[in-house]
Amino acid sequence: MLPFTKINKKYALLGVALLLVMGISAYYVLYRPFYGGENPIILQETEVAKQDSKIKITNNTEIVQKILYLKCNEEEVLKTKPTENLIGLTIYQMQKIYEGWDFEKFDTNEAVMTLKVDGYCREHANNIFIGIKDNHVAVFYGRPGYKPIVKEITAIQVNKLMPQDIEELQKGMVVQSKEELLRTLEGMQSR
């Protein structure tokens, strides 16, 4: 009975090894991209992907550019018609021109692309105001009432300020420059 058990173990190990080789081979054939980065199995199953090289920008295509600013979580959407140099381009050519952009949609009617920017939108980057946060004078990016982002909380306590200063801070005091910001904060500190 012992030799029969040894033979079964050998066949079992051989069978497991064969299944493992077949599984790895199936993975490389079906799921691994080849032929220039394209997967022929997926291209056959996806109608849009199969026709990507045939879809081109026309003068009627609407170009939609979405810019997501990560520091303030704002999104800017720009809609335009293509310029002369974009007409006739495929998605692969557009991806080379708009490197770093993610294409969400691409057809003859509309090309939608998104770019993530590690910064503030124009509204937050170009505007600063002084307000109140946690009973202290604070500096904010943006405009009063428009999704302000705290830049800095100062050591100036609100309860030590004059009533008219507190009223202005509650509304938000817009400053035009860093110099004006520093002068205003120094004036509040000395009161």
Solvent accessible surface area in square Angstrom, and as a share of the most:
residue,aa,sasa,rsa
1,M,200,0.89
2,L,130,0.64
3,P,90,0.57
4,F,136,0.57
5,T,62,0.36
6,K,118,0.50
7,I,85,0.43
8,N,72,0.37
9,K,129,0.54
10,K,140,0.60
11,Y,145,0.55
12,A,59,0.46
13,L,130,0.65
14,L,114,0.56
15,G,30,0.29
16,V,97,0.56
17,A,49,0.38
18,L,107,0.53
19,L,120,0.60
20,L,113,0.56
21,V,91,0.52
22,M,106,0.47
23,G,42,0.40
24,I,90,0.46
25,S,55,0.35
26,A,47,0.36
27,Y,104,0.40
28,Y,118,0.45
29,V,88,0.51
30,L,72,0.36
31,Y,144,0.55
32,R,108,0.39
33,P,80,0.50
34,F,71,0.30
35,Y,170,0.65
36,G,84,0.81
37,G,59,0.57
38,E,76,0.34
39,N,15,0.08
40,P,39,0.25
41,I,58,0.30
42,I,89,0.45
43,L,46,0.23
44,Q,133,0.59
45,E,137,0.61
46,T,55,0.32
47,E,118,0.53
48,V,93,0.54
49,A,25,0.19
50,K,120,0.51
51,Q,72,0.32
52,D,21,0.11
53,S,66,0.42
54,K,155,0.66
55,I,26,0.13
56,K,92,0.39
57,I,2,0.01
58,T,48,0.28
59,N,101,0.52
60,N,116,0.60
61,T,0,0.00
62,E,56,0.25
63,I,3,0.02
64,V,5,0.03
65,Q,30,0.13
66,K,51,0.22
67,I,23,0.12
68,L,41,0.20
69,Y,20,0.08
70,L,89,0.44
71,K,109,0.46
72,C,16,0.10
73,N,117,0.60
74,E,22,0.10
75,E,96,0.43
76,E,39,0.18
77,V,70,0.40
78,L,67,0.33
79,K,128,0.54
80,T,74,0.43
81,K,119,0.50
82,P,16,0.10
83,T,84,0.49
84,E,157,0.71
85,N,113,0.58
86,L,12,0.06
87,I,68,0.35
88,G,35,0.33
89,L,31,0.15
90,T,16,0.09
91,I,22,0.11
92,Y,88,0.33
93,Q,82,0.37
94,M,0,0.00
95,Q,79,0.35
96,K,161,0.68
97,I,94,0.48
98,Y,42,0.16
99,E,148,0.66
100,G,60,0.58
101,W,43,0.15
102,D,88,0.46
103,F,34,0.14
104,E,104,0.47
105,K,92,0.39
106,F,14,0.06
107,D,42,0.22
108,T,62,0.36
109,N,111,0.57
110,E,43,0.19
111,A,0,0.00
112,V,12,0.07
113,M,0,0.00
114,T,17,0.10
115,L,45,0.23
116,K,125,0.53
117,V,49,0.28
118,D,111,0.57
119,G,16,0.15
120,Y,63,0.24
121,C,13,0.08
122,R,152,0.55
123,E,44,0.20
124,H,1,0.00
125,A,55,0.43
126,N,113,0.58
127,N,42,0.21
128,I,30,0.15
129,F,10,0.04
130,I,0,0.00
131,G,2,0.02
132,I,51,0.26
133,K,79,0.34
134,D,103,0.53
135,N,115,0.59
136,H,52,0.23
137,V,0,0.00
138,A,0,0.00
139,V,1,0.00
140,F,16,0.07
141,Y,42,0.16
142,G,1,0.01
143,R,109,0.40
144,P,44,0.28
145,G,83,0.79
146,Y,69,0.26
147,K,130,0.55
148,P,60,0.38
149,I,42,0.21
150,V,59,0.34
151,K,80,0.34
152,E,90,0.40
153,I,77,0.39
154,T,19,0.11
155,A,85,0.66
156,I,15,0.08
157,Q,71,0.32
158,V,13,0.08
159,N,125,0.64
160,K,143,0.61
161,L,15,0.07
162,M,88,0.39
163,P,106,0.67
164,Q,99,0.44
165,D,11,0.06
166,I,41,0.21
167,E,102,0.46
168,E,84,0.38
169,L,3,0.01
170,Q,131,0.58
171,K,145,0.62
172,G,16,0.16
173,M,42,0.19
174,V,73,0.42
175,V,10,0.06
176,Q,151,0.67
177,S,47,0.30
178,K,134,0.57
179,E,110,0.49
180,E,50,0.22
181,L,13,0.06
182,L,104,0.52
183,R,158,0.58
184,T,30,0.18
185,L,22,0.11
186,E,112,0.50
187,G,26,0.25
188,M,6,0.03
189,Q,121,0.54
190,S,96,0.62
191,R,142,0.52
